[in-house]
């Protein structure tokens, strides 16, 4: 039984946060999400290990930023809470860290209290907004974050839901423009040029079942590098998930079709 009952009536289209919840083994989703997740994973068996590797990358990146002195994080497209959320990782490393989460799925709102359980020294907040609503996100985030100090901007597995025609690169730049030098971008994105046939088929299956505004577009390494233009891309650059500063227990798997990077605003 779910801790937070799902709203009714059931939707007719899959939503990214709920499909991702299926792949993580969660229970906060509807039948339409379950169907989309299972069919997409059937077409591309690397999806589930990619989702887990993506969560591990997020943890490594947040720990790196905390070690670099970052104490503020803006996590856009956070999804339904799972293990090792951004605030848990950040506040374990630096208890005074402040984190603002952003998502547009009403189900995530029902879980916001789980996201808002901050340590005594830190602070968390939740903003109900779409990733395209840059001004609304930053205005709301500024109630918790000091935008005159460095911020870690987390765009982890979210930009694929912004179509080329909606200019995801421009949206990313507008978010970064309001952040001071010394801020960071943490980015991951499904790859169009790793196991390409399987990725294309799984995306086709998912998009047939998703709402128009939530359809997904994989992108090439070159296209992902564009999100970091004008920034210092930290070593080892734009790489597959398990290649970004893995720990001793992190297995290398170059077949996982997601690019990731961490870049510093200068």
N, C-alpha and C positions, 0 to 999 in steps of 0.2 A: 504493500500500500504506500502511495506517495505521501511524503510529509506535507507537501503543499498540493492540495487538490487542483487538478487541471481545470481551467475555465471551460464553460460550455456556452454555445454548442461547439461541436468539433469542427475544425477548419477543413476546407476541401483542398488546400494547397500545403505543400511541405514548406517548412521554414528552416533556414540554416542552423539556428541555435538548437532546434529540436532534433534535426537530423544528426548534428554533431553529438548531441546527447545520446542518441542511439549507438553511434560508433564508439563512444566512451563507455558503453555498458550501463547507462543511466536508465531511469524509468519515467522521465518527465517529457513525454512526447505523445503524439496521437498516432492512430493507425496509418494515416497518410505519410507521416514522417518515417515510421517503421518500414513501410513498403519502399519508399524512396531510398532509404539507407541500405536496405538489404539488396535491392536490385542493383544499385550503384556499386556496392561492394562486391557483388557477384561478377560484374563486368570488369572491375579493377580490384583484385585482391590485396593490393598494397594500401588501400584506403585506411583500414583499421590500424595497421602498424604506423602509417603516416600520421594519423591523428594522435597516437600515443607519442611518437617521436616529436611531433609539434609541441605537445605539452611539456616534454622534457627540454626542448629548445627554449621555450618561454622561461622555464625555471633557471636555466643556465644564463640566459641573457639578463634576467632581473638580478641575479646574484652578481653578475659582472658590473651592472650599472650601480648597484648598491656599494660594491667595493670601490667604484670610481667616485663615490660621494653623492650620487643622486639619491634624493630623499622624497621625490614626488613622481607619481606615475599616473598617466592618463591612458586607460585601457579601453579602446574603442572596439565595440563588437565582442564584448566579453563572453557572451553566451551564458548558458545555465551553469551555475556553480558546480565545480568538480574539485577533485583533489588538487592541491598545490595551486590555488588561485594566486593572482599577482600580489595581493596584499599579504597573503600568508608567507610567500617567499620573501618579499621585501621586508616585512616587519620582523621576520626571523633574523635577517641579516642586520637590519637597522630598525629597532622598535619604533623610532619616531617617524617613520615613513608615512606619507599621506598618499592615498590612492583614490582616484575617481574612476568608476566604471560607467560605460555607456553601452546601451543596447536598445533596439527598437521592438523586441519581442515582448508582448505583455506577460508571457510566462516568466521571463527573466525578472520582471518587476515583482512577481509573487515571491521570488527567491531573494529579493534585494536585502532582506534582513540578514540572510546568511552571508551576503557579501559585505554587509556593514558591521560585522563583528570584528572590530579593530582591537588591537592591543591598547593598553591604557595610555601609552605614550604617543601613539599614532592616531590617524583619522582616516575614515573611508566614507565615500558618498557614492550615490548612484544617480545617473541621469538617464531619463527615458527619452532617447532621441535617435534619429537615423544618422548613419555615418556621413551622409551628404549634408547634414545641417551643421556646417562648421561653426557658424557664429553662435548658434544655440548651444552647441557643445562647449565651446570655449567660455562663453559668458557664464554658463552654469558651473563649469569646472573651476572658474576663478573664485567661487565662493569657498572652495576648500583648498585649492592650490594657489600658491603665489607665483604668478606667471612672470615675475621679475627674477625668479630663480630657476635653475635648470629643471627640466621635466623629462622623464622617459615616456615618449609617445609609443604606445603599443598598438600596432596594426597587424595583429597576428591572425592570419587566415580570415581576413575580412574584405580585402580590396577586390577579391575575385567576384564579389557580388555587386561591384560598381562597374557598369558597362563602359566600354571605350568612349561612347558618345557622351557619357556623363563626366568624362575626364577625371579618372581616379588619380592621375598624377597631379592635376591642379588641386584637387581636394586635399591631397597629402601636403602639397606645398602651402596651401592656405593654413592648414593646421600648424605646420612648422613655422610659418612666418610670424605667428603670435608667440612663439617660444624663443627664449633668449639663447645666445651662443652658449655652448656647453651642454645643451639639451641633446637627447638621443632619439633616434628612430629605431624601433625593434619591429622587424617586418618578416612575415612569412607568406607564401603565396603558392597555390598549385601551379605546377610546371606544365607547359604545353610541349616541352621538348625533352621530357624524360618519360619513358614508356608511353609515348604519345598516343598510340591507338587505344590503349586501355583507358587512358585519361579522357580522351575524346568521347568514348562510348559511355563511360560512367557519368560524365557531365551531361551528355544528351539525355540519359535516363533520368537524372536528377531534375534537369530543366523542364522536362515534360510534366513533372509533378509539382514544381515550385511556382509560387506566384511570380508574375512578370518582374516585379521589383527585386526578387530574390534569386533570379537566375544567375548562374555562375559562368565565369570566363577564365580558363587557364591562360597563363602567359609565359613567354619565353624568358630565359635568363636575361637577355638584353632588355626586354620590357620591364622586368623587375628591377634591374639596375637603374632604370630611369627614375624610380621613386627616390633614389638616393642622390640625385644630381645636385652638385654644389656642396655635398657633405663629404666628410672623411669616412670612407667605409672601412670599418675595423677589419683586421685580419681574422679569418682567412678570406674575406670578401663575400661575394654572393655564392653560396654553396648549398648543397642539399642538406637536409635537416641534421643528419647525424655527423656531418663534417664540421659543424660550427662548434669549435672548442669542446669536443667530447670529453667526458670524464672516463676514468679507467673502466667503468662498468657499462659505458654507452656503446652498443654494438654499431659498427659501421655498416651502412646499407645504402649504396648509391642507387638502388632501384626505387627508392621512395620518391615519388614525383612531386616534391615541393622544394622551392627555393627559399632561402632565408638569409637575412643580413642584419647587422647592427651598424648604424652610422651615426657619427657625431656632427652636430651643427657647429660650424666654426664662426 
